[in-house]
Amino acid sequence: MGFKTGIVGMPNVGKSTLFNALTKTASAQAANFPFCTIEPNVGEVSVPDARLDKLAEIAGSAKIIPTRMAFVDIAGLVKGASKGEGLGNQFLANIRECDAIIHVLRCFEDDDVTHVDGRVDPVADAEVIETELMLADLESIDKRLANLVRKIRGGDKESLLQNELLLRAKDALEHDKPARVVSVAEDEAKAWNMLQLLTAKPVLYVCNVEEENAATGNAHSAAVDKMAAEQGAASVVISAAIEEEISQLDPDEATMFLEEMGLHEAGLDRLIKAGYKLLHLETYFTVGPKEARAWTIHQGTLAPQAAGVIHGDFERGFIRAETIAFDDFVKYGGELGAKEAGKMRAEGKAYVVKDGDVLHFLFNT
């Protein structure tokens, strides 16, 4: 399990350039005119994790299989999209299918790159898109509430819950707040997610800056950081131009290039870390002579459900999980050493899997 993240933003902010860099392809046409991207481009990338390489080295694994995530490059949005302006209807449909939103904001000055509104103001750009998503949600909510009236009169419990959640979301939106600020109880989460509200999706702001500001950011990215902090959202600073250049280099050349630019890691790595945190995701590992493999789960996942990520039969027939923490696996030189040191534990159905756990599942067929 990975996650599917939509890359959105105003036209000409660097979405497609970033997509090309992240997926190491040229499948997303990058050009200086609005609506260059019409059909969404989708690319899967491996999630880099140094822990996986270390585990494979210790275990002598023949193959290394990282977990993966999908990026979706979605058409540029303009004011009025909620009413179908530009490619609005298509944009809104594409974003509804994603787990989270990477919102690319133009934080660079360049007279040769046209801005649809003729100015560089990333906070204003963010507000345009947020407003359009909020308006689209309000329209959707009103239609749904009207359709629920008859079922509510009949006492349908599912419809009553939907009605309550929709009214909570509508109240937030009418007070200029996105649906993601609404407090949802654990037993309401499934029904809430089924509403597929656009503004309920977590957002990561990506500040696309000039190459010389990639390490430190600039005044524009500082304004975005402030806005994100006020919203309880996250933000990262990236130069899409640098990331595109890095994507064409081999690993050693890329490392040297990053050092010359004063960067400690590539933008992809920072995006993934921020994305994992945004969606409350974790990674566990399975390790053996044939392969070392990473698996993505949500925080708080119980051992049977973690096993189910590999195969449904593992969850249905779950007996127990043999568990070694990553640090112990490394410290004691692998499974046998960890076991002899008393660091392998047998955990049952109530065990909450931890990030970095090395797991072996026992199950009935």
N, C-alpha and C positions, 0 to 999 in steps of 0.2 A: 504494500500500500504506500503510495506517495501522496501527492496532492496536486490539484489542478488550479493554477493561478492565472488569472486574466491580467494582461498588461494593458492598462488603459491610460488615457490622457488626451489633451487637446491635440489637434493636428500639428505635425512638425516639432514635436518636443523630444524626439529621439526614441520612440517606442520600438520601431522596427530595427533600428540600429542596435538597440540593447538586445532585442530578441535574437538577431543574427549572432551577436557575440555569445549569448548564453547557450544557444543551441549549436554554435560553431557551424552554421550553415549560412547560405545567402538566399534562403527560401523566402524571406520577407523583403519585398522590394523597398528600398529606402530612397526616397526622392523628395525634393523640395516643393511639394504641392499638397494641398489638403485632400484627404480621403485617398491617399496613396494606397492604404490598406483597406480593402473592401471585404473580401472573404477572410475570416480569421485564419491565421497560420498557427498550427499546433506543432510543438516540438518537445520531445522527451529528452531529458538530460540525466546523467548519472549524478548522484549526490556524493560529492567527495567527502571521505571520512578517513583520516589517518589511522584511526583505531582499527579499521577493517584490514588495512595493509599490514599492520603490526600483528594482528591475530593470525593472518594467513602465513606470515613469515614464521611465527612460532610453531604453528601446526603443520607447516609444509604443505599447505593446501595447493592443489593443482590449478584451481580456478578462484578468481575473486569476482563476486557478483554484488555490486553496490545496489542500494535501493534507488528508485528513480522518481522524478517529478516532472510534471508537464507544465509548459508555459504556453499561453494562448495570446497571440498578438491580435488585439481587437481594434477595429476601425476607430479613427479619431473622432472625438465627440465635440459638438458645438452647442451653444446656447439654443434651446428650443428642441433638443433631442427627445425630450419626454413627449413632445407633440409630433414627433416624426421628422423634425428638421434634420437636414444632412442625411446621415445614415442611422438616425436615432433608434428607430424600431429594431433594426438589426443589431445594433450595439447593445441594446438592453436585453435582447434575447440571448446573445452570446455571453454576456456577463452573468446572467442568471444561472448558467450551467457551471460556473466556477466556484471553488471553495473559498477563495480569497482574492483580493484585488491588489495588484501592484500598480500604484498610481504614479506614473512618471511625470515629473514636473520640470519644465524648462527653467534652469537656473544658470544659464549662460547667455552672454551678450554676443551676437553675431549678426551684423547687418545683412549678410548674405543668406541667412535663413529666415524665411518669412514667418511671422506670427500671425495667426488668423485674426487677432484683434489689434495688431500693430503695436504691441508693447510687451515687455518682459516683466511679468508679475506672477510668480508661481502661486502665491496665496490666493490671488483672485482667480487663477485658473482652477485651483482646487475647489474653490467655492462654486464655480460654474458647474463643474461636474457633480459635486455633492448636491447642489440644488436640483439639477435635472434628475438625479436618482431619487431624491426625496419626492419630487413631483410625480414621478412614475409610480413610486410606492403608494402615494396617496390615492392616485387614480385606481390602482389595483385593489387597494383596501376597500374603497367605496363600492366597487363592483362586487367584491366578495361578500361584504356585509349585506348587500341587497339580496344576494343569492342564498344567504343563510337564514333569512327571516322565516320561511316556511318550516325548515327543519327544526329551528329553535322552538317554534310553537308546538311542534310535536315532541319536544323534550329530548331530542337527540343529544346525548352527552358529548360526542365528538364535536358536533357543531357548536355547542355551548362553549367548549374550550376554545375552539377556533375564534369564535366571536369575541371572547374575553381577550385573547392575545392580539387580535386585530385592533381592538379598541385601545389597548395599551400602546401599540405601535403608532396608531393614528394620533394619540395624544402627544407622543414624543415628537412626531413629525410636524404637527401643528405648532409646536413650540421651537421649531427650527433645530431639532435634534435628530440625528439618524436613529434608525431602529436598533442599532447595536447597543445603545445606552439602556435599553429596556431590560429590567431585571426579570430573568426567567428561571423558574424552579427546575430542579433536576427532572421531575416527573412531567414537566411541560416541554422539555427540550426537543423531543421528537416531533411533537405537533408544531412547535415554533419553527424548526428547520424546514418542515414541509411547506411552510408559507412562502419560502424562497424570496424573501424581501431583499431587494438590492442593497439597501443601506444597513442590513443586518450583517453583511459580510465583513470580516475583518479587513483592514486596510493597512498597507505598508507604503509610505511615501518614498519615492526614489528621486533624489535631487540630481538631475543630470547637469554636471558642471563642466567648465573648461578643463583641458588637460592639466594646466598649471595649478588648478585648485582641487585636484582629485584627492589629495591627501588631507587638506585642511578645510575644504569647503569655502564658501564666500558669503557675502551679505544676503544673497537670495536664499541659500540653503539654511542660513541661520534663522531666517524668518519662517521657513518651513518647519524647522526643528521646534521653534516656539509654538507654532500652530499645532503640530503633532502632540506635543507635550500637553497642551490644553485640552486636546481631545482624548488623551489616553491612548493615542496611536503611536506607531513606530516610524522611524525614518532612517534612511541610509544615504550617504553621498557617494555617487558613482560618476565617472566619466564614461559615457557610452562609447565615445571614440577610442579611449584607451582599451576598454574591454574588447572592442571589435579587433583591435590590433593584436592584443594578447591571444585571442582565439586562433590567430593564424600562426602562432609560434609553437615550437616544441616545448616541453616542460622546463628544460634547463634555461632556454632563452627567455621564457616567460618569467621565470624566477628572477633572472638578472634584470629584465626590463622593469619589473615591479620594484626591485630594490633601487634602481636608478630614479624611479618616480617617487620614492619615499613611501611606498605602499607595502604593507605587511602581507596582504593576501588579495586575491582577485575578487572582483565584485560579485562573481557568482557565489563564492564561498560566503561572503557577507549577506547576500540576499537569502541564501538557503538557511543560514543560522537565524536570521531575523524572521524568515517565513516559518520555520519550525517553532520558534517562540510564539509567533502570532497565532498559530493554530494549535498550540499546546501538544506538539508531537515529540516523540522520542524514538530512539533506535535500539533494537536488541540484535544479537548476532547468533548465528548457528555456524559452528566451525568443525571441520573434519579434514581428512586427507584429500577428499575429492574436491571440496569447495569451502570457501569462507564467504558467508552471505549476510547482508544487512537487511533488516526488516523494519518498517516504520509502523508505529502504533500511536494511539493517543495516550497522553498521560492518564494514569489511573486504570489502564487496561489490566484485567485479571488474566492469569496464566492461561486458562482454557481459550479465551478470546484471542490472546496473542498467538496461541497455537493454531487457531482457526485462520489466521492471516496466511499461514503456509498452506493449509488444506482443511476443508470442512470436516473431514474424518478425524483430524487431530483434535478438534474441539469436541466433537460428539463423543469420541471414545477416550477423552482425556483421563489419565490416571494421576500422573504427577509430572513436575518439571524438575530436572536436575540443573541447578543454577550456580554459576560462578561469576562474580563481579569482574569486570574488565581489568581493573588494577590487579586483582589477585591472579588472574589468568596470566598476565604479563610477569608479575613478580615471581611466580613459582614455575615459570617456563612451560605453561600449558596445562591441559586437563589433568594429566597424571600427577604432576607436581602439586597442583592446587588441591587435588583430592587427598593426597598424602598429608598435606598441611592442614587438613580439616576445613578447607575453604569451599568445598562443594556442598551445597545444601539441597535437600529434597523438599520441594514446596508443593502444596496442594492447590485446590480450586480457588481458595481465597487469597492466594498470593498476588500482590500488585507488582507487575513487572517494572523494573527500574531501568533507566537509560544506561546502556552499556552492558547490560546483563548478557552473558554467554549462556545459552539455553540448549538443553536436550530434552525433548518431550517423549514421555512414555504414554502409550495409548492402546486401547483395545480396538481391534479391527472388526 
